Amino acid sequence: MTLHVQPGAKKTQVIGLHGDALKIKLAAPPIEGRANEALLKFIAKLFDVPLLQVELKQGGQSCHKVVAITNSKVDPKSLLDA
């Protein structure tokens, strides 16, 4: 899944689409990997999977990220409806 992440926001939430990427605002600051760690925890919660089933594939130092989520029954499109 392709994400556009904006760290340092007031609260963590899914905003919608940013091009073909899911836009997420994160409350965590982009310091010492805290935003990436918070992002993976947030994605695991959204997709109702253990943290070990969410992996950052690309974009460790970028706002454009690619994550892999395994064994989730949650449809990513349902996140846009909420």
MARDRENZA-62168 format. One line per field, with one value per atom (N, C-alpha, C): residue number from 1; atom name; y negated, x negated, z negated. Coordinates in Angstrom, 2 decimals. Atoms other than C-alpha are relative to their C-alpha. Example, Ala and Ser with C-alpha at 12.3 -4.5 7.8 and 13.67 -1.06 7.14 Angstrom:
! residues 2
num: (1_1_1_2_2_2)
atome: (N_CA_C_N_CA_C)
yy: (1.19_4.50_-1.20_1.19_1.06_-1.09)
xx: (-0.89_-12.30_-0.90_0.82_-13.67_0.77)
zz: (0.00_-7.80_0.00_0.06_-7.14_-0.73)
! end
This chain:
! residues 82
num: (1_1_1_2_2_2_3_3_3_4_4_4_5_5_5_6_6_6_7_7_7_8_8_8_9_9_9_10_10_10_11_11_11_12_12_12_13_13_13_14_14_14_15_15_15_16_16_16_17_17_17_18_18_18_19_19_19_20_20_20_21_21_21_22_22_22_23_23_23_24_24_24_25_25_25_26_26_26_27_27_27_28_28_28_29_29_29_30_30_30_31_31_31_32_32_32_33_33_33_34_34_34_35_35_35_36_36_36_37_37_37_38_38_38_39_39_39_40_40_40_41_41_41_42_42_42_43_43_43_44_44_44_45_45_45_46_46_46_47_47_47_48_48_48_49_49_49_50_50_50_51_51_51_52_52_52_53_53_53_54_54_54_55_55_55_56_56_56_57_57_57_58_58_58_59_59_59_60_60_60_61_61_61_62_62_62_63_63_63_64_64_64_65_65_65_66_66_66_67_67_67_68_68_68_69_69_69_70_70_70_71_71_71_72_72_72_73_73_73_74_74_74_75_75_75_76_76_76_77_77_77_78_78_78_79_79_79_80_80_80_81_81_81_82_82_82)
atome: (N_CA_C_N_CA_C_N_CA_C_N_CA_C_N_CA_C_N_CA_C_N_CA_C_N_CA_C_N_CA_C_N_CA_C_N_CA_C_N_CA_C_N_CA_C_N_CA_C_N_CA_C_N_CA_C_N_CA_C_N_CA_C_N_CA_C_N_CA_C_N_CA_C_N_CA_C_N_CA_C_N_CA_C_N_CA_C_N_CA_C_N_CA_C_N_CA_C_N_CA_C_N_CA_C_N_CA_C_N_CA_C_N_CA_C_N_CA_C_N_CA_C_N_CA_C_N_CA_C_N_CA_C_N_CA_C_N_CA_C_N_CA_C_N_CA_C_N_CA_C_N_CA_C_N_CA_C_N_CA_C_N_CA_C_N_CA_C_N_CA_C_N_CA_C_N_CA_C_N_CA_C_N_CA_C_N_CA_C_N_CA_C_N_CA_C_N_CA_C_N_CA_C_N_CA_C_N_CA_C_N_CA_C_N_CA_C_N_CA_C_N_CA_C_N_CA_C_N_CA_C_N_CA_C_N_CA_C_N_CA_C_N_CA_C_N_CA_C_N_CA_C_N_CA_C_N_CA_C_N_CA_C_N_CA_C_N_CA_C_N_CA_C_N_CA_C_N_CA_C_N_CA_C_N_CA_C)
yy: (1.17_0.00_-1.23_1.25_-3.45_-1.04_0.99_-6.15_-1.34_1.34_-9.89_-0.40_0.20_-10.63_-1.40_1.33_-14.00_0.08_-0.07_-13.79_-1.35_1.22_-16.34_-0.64_0.53_-16.77_-0.02_0.04_-17.48_1.37_-1.35_-13.99_0.93_-1.01_-10.76_0.39_-0.34_-10.12_0.20_-0.16_-9.03_-1.22_1.21_-12.12_0.29_-0.30_-10.63_0.40_-0.34_-10.26_-1.19_1.00_-12.16_0.63_-0.70_-11.18_1.43_-1.40_-7.38_0.57_-0.45_-7.22_-0.37_0.29_-7.07_-1.02_1.04_-10.27_0.19_-0.18_-9.91_-1.11_0.96_-12.61_0.73_-0.65_-11.46_-1.03_0.89_-13.07_0.10_-0.21_-11.69_-0.91_0.83_-13.90_0.86_-0.76_-12.87_0.01_0.00_-12.40_1.41_-1.29_-9.25_1.18_-1.12_-6.99_0.08_-0.05_-7.86_-0.03_0.07_-8.74_1.34_-1.30_-5.45_1.03_-0.94_-3.48_-0.24_0.34_-5.32_0.37_-0.35_-4.81_1.50_-1.45_-1.04_0.46_-0.34_-0.81_-0.42_0.50_-2.92_0.88_-0.86_-0.81_1.37_-1.30_2.42_-0.08_0.17_1.07_-0.16_0.21_-0.13_1.30_-1.21_3.21_1.23_-1.06_5.27_1.20_-1.04_7.21_-0.28_0.24_7.72_-0.86_0.88_5.23_0.74_-0.78_8.01_0.24_-0.21_8.23_-1.29_1.26_4.63_-0.31_0.23_3.88_-1.22_1.15_0.63_0.48_-0.50_1.55_-1.09_1.12_-1.88_-1.29_1.34_-5.48_-0.28_0.21_-5.32_-1.45_1.41_-8.94_-0.95_0.79_-10.20_-0.07_0.05_-11.28_0.98_-1.02_-8.82_1.36_-1.29_-5.31_1.13_-1.21_-1.79_0.98_-0.99_0.66_1.26_-1.29_4.34_0.44_-0.48_5.69_1.41_-1.37_9.43_0.47_-0.66_11.39_-0.94_0.91_8.44_0.27_-0.16_8.79_-1.35_1.35_5.01_-0.49_0.56_3.48_-1.44_1.37_0.35_-1.08_0.99_-1.41_-0.35_0.28_-1.12_-1.10_1.06_-3.51_-1.38_1.27_-6.27_-0.35_0.21_-5.83_-0.48_0.33_-6.38_-1.48)
xx: (-0.84_0.00_-0.89_0.74_-1.29_0.63_-0.48_-1.02_-0.69_0.58_-1.59_0.19_-0.05_-2.45_-0.46_0.34_-2.46_-0.20_0.27_-4.18_0.16_-0.08_-3.86_1.37_-1.37_-0.08_0.55_-0.62_2.24_0.50_-0.46_3.74_-0.23_0.24_3.22_1.34_-1.25_5.87_-0.22_-0.03_6.60_0.72_-0.57_7.28_0.78_-0.62_8.17_-1.07_0.98_6.32_-0.88_0.96_3.24_-0.57_0.33_2.93_0.50_-0.40_2.94_-0.39_0.44_1.69_1.02_-0.84_3.63_-0.74_0.66_2.87_0.33_-0.14_2.28_-0.75_0.66_1.54_-0.39_0.52_-0.61_-0.31_0.31_-0.87_-1.48_1.41_-4.41_-0.92_0.97_-7.38_-0.92_0.91_-9.74_-1.43_1.31_-12.64_-0.35_0.53_-14.71_0.94_-0.86_-12.20_1.32_-1.26_-9.32_1.23_-1.15_-6.98_0.21_-0.15_-7.68_0.56_-0.50_-7.11_1.48_-1.40_-3.84_0.86_-0.74_-2.77_0.29_-0.20_-3.29_1.01_-0.97_-1.34_1.41_-1.29_1.48_0.57_-0.43_1.64_0.44_-0.37_1.69_1.37_-1.30_4.62_1.12_-1.01_6.51_0.38_-0.23_6.11_0.20_-0.30_6.69_-0.94_1.03_3.42_-1.06_1.13_0.48_-1.06_1.04_-2.36_-1.00_0.96_-4.59_0.45_-0.52_-2.33_0.04_0.11_-3.01_-1.48_1.41_-6.32_-0.18_0.36_-7.77_-0.96_0.80_-9.08_-0.86_0.73_-10.11_0.38_-0.32_-10.34_-0.29_0.33_-11.96_-0.30_0.36_-13.16_0.85_-0.81_-10.38_1.45_-1.42_-6.76_0.78_-0.60_-5.98_-0.53_0.41_-6.03_0.79_-0.68_-5.14_-0.06_-0.07_-3.95_0.66_-0.62_-3.09_0.77_-0.87_-0.21_0.43_-0.38_0.35_1.14_-1.10_3.44_1.04_-1.05_5.80_1.27_-1.29_9.49_0.66_-0.53_9.99_-0.31_0.16_10.55_-0.52_0.53_8.37_1.01_-1.01_11.26_0.97_-0.91_13.34_-0.54_0.59_10.90_0.38_-0.38_11.97_1.45_-1.41_15.64_0.23_-0.18_15.08_-0.10)
zz: (0.00_0.00_0.00_-0.10_0.92_-0.91_0.96_-1.73_0.21_0.10_-1.93_-1.46_1.45_-5.57_-0.36_0.48_-7.28_-1.51_1.43_-10.69_-0.69_0.78_-13.48_-0.02_0.00_-13.18_-1.42_1.33_-16.11_-0.44_0.33_-15.92_1.18_-1.02_-14.02_0.62_-0.69_-11.37_1.49_-1.46_-7.81_0.55_-0.58_-5.70_1.27_-1.29_-2.32_0.99_-1.02_0.94_0.33_-0.49_2.08_1.27_-1.25_5.73_-0.10_0.13_5.65_-1.36_1.33_2.04_-1.06_1.15_-1.20_-0.87_0.79_-3.15_-1.48_1.44_-6.88_-0.71_0.87_-9.42_-1.28_1.22_-12.36_-1.06_1.11_-15.77_-0.39_0.38_-16.17_0.82_-0.73_-15.25_0.86_-0.88_-12.43_-0.54_0.66_-14.86_-0.44_0.45_-15.39_0.27_-0.38_-13.62_-0.74_0.77_-15.96_0.90_-0.90_-13.09_0.71_-0.66_-11.28_-0.97_1.00_-14.48_-0.28_0.24_-15.16_1.20_-1.21_-11.54_0.05_-0.06_-11.67_-1.05_1.04_-14.95_0.42_-0.46_-13.49_1.11_-1.11_-10.31_-0.54_0.59_-12.37_-0.66_0.66_-14.39_1.05_-1.04_-11.28_0.71_-0.77_-9.54_-0.88_0.96_-12.70_0.15_-0.08_-12.45_-1.06_0.91_-14.83_0.68_-0.52_-14.42_0.87_-0.78_-13.07_1.44_-1.35_-10.00_0.83_-0.72_-8.96_0.16_-0.28_-7.27_0.89_-0.82_-5.94_1.09_-1.12_-2.48_0.63_-0.62_-1.15_-0.71_0.47_-2.30_-1.45_1.40_-5.71_-0.35_0.24_-5.36_0.85_-0.93_-3.06_-0.49_0.31_-3.34_0.89_-0.86_-0.51_-0.43_0.55_-1.95_0.64_-0.45_-0.89_-1.17_1.07_-3.54_0.52_-0.31_-3.28_-1.23_1.08_-5.36_0.37_-0.30_-5.58_-0.90_0.70_-6.61_-0.58_0.45_-6.97_0.79_-0.66_-6.20_0.25_-0.17_-6.15_1.41_-1.34_-2.71_-0.13_0.11_-2.32_0.40_-0.43_-0.54_-1.12_1.12_-3.71_-0.90_0.82_-5.43_0.52_-0.58_-3.05_-0.32_0.29_-3.96_-1.42_1.43_-7.68_-0.26)
! end
